[in-house]
Amino acid sequence: MASNEPALGTPPVPPVSLYGTAPSDTEVWEEWNPTEDSVAATRGRHRVVKQRGGLARSSTVLGVGVIAAVGAGGMASAQSKPPVSISLPDSVADNLPDVKSLPGVGTLIADIAGDEKPDASPAAQADKAVASAPLTMAGVSRADAEQGATGAGEALRARILQQAEQQQNDAAAEAKATAEKAAAEKAASEAKTAQSAAEQKAAAAKKAAEEAAAKKAEEARLAELAKSFSLPVASYTITSTFGEAGSMWSSGHHTGLDFAAPTGTPLKAIHGGTVKSAGWSGSYGYRTVIELEDGSELWYCHQSSIAVSAGQKVTTGETIGRVGATGNVTGPHLHLEVHTPGGTGIDPMAWLQSKGLNP
């Protein structure tokens, strides 16, 4: 069987330190206070010295040892010196966090405010939870602690969910506002349309009322006016109207309005006036001309007899003659003409209607 013991005759290799040869028992450790010159970096390529046992020690390894020694010396010096107070500007001191609110630190400080009564508010409870939490709750805010978060990951998840919920609420609020705005605009449009329709209806009703009132007033005026005007014949038939064309009339068209009635039917004055002429007038036969106050003239033609004379005053409805068939006629009738003050012949039918009479 093989043996793990070293071969005879081979001297054992003493242990070698990575940081140089260990001092002997008679050497004394001294405090090393390095200076800037003593710890200055060696320029150029690191020098490697061959050591016993085949190992090498470089300046980089020595540097690590120097740093460790400096740190140990600094800690030893700090422990042997009295504490020094450090003052900070107010702008920095005011913004420093409360030591009790630091995660994992609050529990290390006992009875900082032992005489104070504990605050039972949610915010105070959240601060207490954050301060007494382990270092895994670093980064957890008061709001996260109030929501029950116990870790940074859970706090991040809670914040994401809260942001998503807030976005949904904002979107819902925006959609609601948009819907309310559209509804308000629709209601305003409908109200405007209804108002416009109501205004149009009111305008139409007002116009109709005005027209009805005007018509009623005109009817009243004509009725009052008709009291001073009268149709020339009580019983008649209209046989020819103004403007009809025909060879029977010398002008080529009819110049008056014909009331056919039996011979001897009384003829009445349409309105009061003065008899301008009364007698024979060629194709008109026996004719009477009455001049009204405004200068208009009424011609009564084809009479069988005349009952008035020139210059005589007549009144509405007074008998001035009788129906006949004298002159250029085909049968007994009254040929009535109306002339303006200037002498122009106009439609007797329209003139009678303007006086409230409807032949």
Order of alpha helices (4+ residues) and beta strands (2+ residues): beta-beta-alpha-alpha-alpha-alpha-alpha-beta-beta-beta-beta-beta-beta-beta-beta-beta-beta-alpha
